[in-house]
Amino acid sequence: MSTEPIAPLLHRRLEEPQPDTTPDVVDGIALARLYGEPLFKLPDDLYIPPDALEVFLEAFEGPLDLLLYLIRKQNFNVLDIPMAPLTQQYLAYIEQIRNSNLELAAEYLLMAAMLIEIKSRMLLPVKKAETGEEVEDPRAELVRRLIEYERMKLAAAQIDELPRLGRDFARAWVAIEQTLEKRLPEVHVVDLQQAWADVLKRARLYAHHHVAREELSVREHMSLVLKRLQGARFVEFGDLFDPALLARGAPIVIVHFLALLELARENLIEITQAAPYAPIYVRLAYTPS
């Protein structure tokens, strides 16, 4: 019995090369790999569902799509189609698809009959028409349909490459709750001065040289302004100084202007302007009921 320690013995055995237990290759190609190990023989108890052996053929959108695929795959000239190899390949595909889906194959049978008819007509000797014109090529109608289908297919592919809502990008929706408060622009003193200067300029046009003493009442003109604004939504500042008022001279115009300022100070009227240098409007102040 060996008295050598167990740990060094195990370490030495691990360092020694292990014999290869992999079976010899049967046919040179492994059938599969199971957990990284090659599998050269199928187990006897292996169950394979029937659906797993079903052959999935390439999907085509119709007989013309299949014909176009066969022509492009074989580099055939679409204007000079060799009917014999094309018909043979087409019928081979039909035979495969009939074994799996009879309903789908029915859509291709009409095209198969058309190909056979074209092939048969090309085998017959060509007879000239009685009018002397050349006989039309039996493949002409098929070529026309193929060219038209290819154009539509390319156009559809170009349209499909365009960005599409829901597929390539999404529309962002942002809901913002906000309370809008209508705010009228403030009337600056400079604008009011300019408007007053314009009124004085118009008043000089109607001025007459006369000397008279007249007692003027600001309250009376305040009443005139309120009466003028009664029933009107907005009145332009210049319209409050009508020609009849301007004709009475600058003192009347000044008193009338002071009446406007007094009404504004007592919050009986509102003076508004929509934008800089825009007309100035006057209206009655809003009084809540």
PyMOL commands that set and color helices and strands:
alter all, ss='L'
color gray80, all
select helices_A, chain A and resi 6-15+50-53+63-73+83-98+102-123+140-160+189-205+218-229+237-240+243-246+250-265
alter helices_A, ss='H'
color red, helices_A
select strands_A, chain A and resi 32-34+37-39+235-236+269-273+280-284
alter strands_A, ss='S'
color yellow, strands_A
deselect
rebuild
show_as cartoon
